[in-house]
Amino acid sequence: MDPSHGRRYSKRDIEVAACDILKKQYPTTLSRPIDIDRIVYNHGGVDDIRPIPLLEDRFRVAAVLYVKENGKADILVDEDTLDFQHARASFSIAHEFGHIVLHKEVWSRCKTIEDSLTLHQRINRSYKFIEGAANRFAGAILVPVSLLSKDIQDIYAGLVKIYGFDGDLICHKMYSDLAKGYGVSPETMRIRISVLDLQKKIELALRYKLQYLEP
């Protein structure tokens, strides 16, 4: 499929897609950090996650996917990223998995790394909504809203007791502390909190010097 025909997803569509997958993989108790490898391997559209030496050095991407003759995808990940940058590797795998869940038809003719890289370049030039959706999906599946909302309430209350209502410091500590628990980068956590409109709630609570966030 030409990327110009790729489906456009609303924020809610993406949250629902991620939530449905999480419910299947964690039917009783959802716990952090999310095991993205387990989720991907249990998905019917994926065969393998494979480390590739020098993938980023050669092609300037941390991960890429292609679809094999059996109709299933392989996700290839830069070996050094897998070994030494766990948070980035997890997000990259979740991002490529997002393309499989949301945009598999767009990648259906990508039978080689080169095919996928050519498509990736075209999308980045003219169809950035596709990359944006995969990024939001990665955030939604690695940082589930059902866990994050409660965690933010708990961590906010603890931080203001220690640091007062210094907005910059509280937010910096919050992103960093939450990111460690979820196995993502602080920047991923910052974006996730913003996408869910939780940042506004935090800023208002700090402005009015509230000891606790409203549920």
Buried (B, 14 or more C-beta within 10 A) or exposed (E): EEBEEBEEBEEEBBBEBBBEBBEEBBEEEBEBBBBBBEBBEEBEEBBEBEBBEEBBEEBEBBBBBBBEEEEBBBBBBBBBBBEEBBBBBBBBBBBBBBBBBBBBEBBEEBEEBEBBBEBBEBBEEEBEBBBEBBBBBBBBBBBBBEBBBEBBBEBBBEBBEEEEBEEEEBBBBBBEBBBEBBBBBBEBBBBBBEBBEBBEBBEEBBEEEBEEBEE
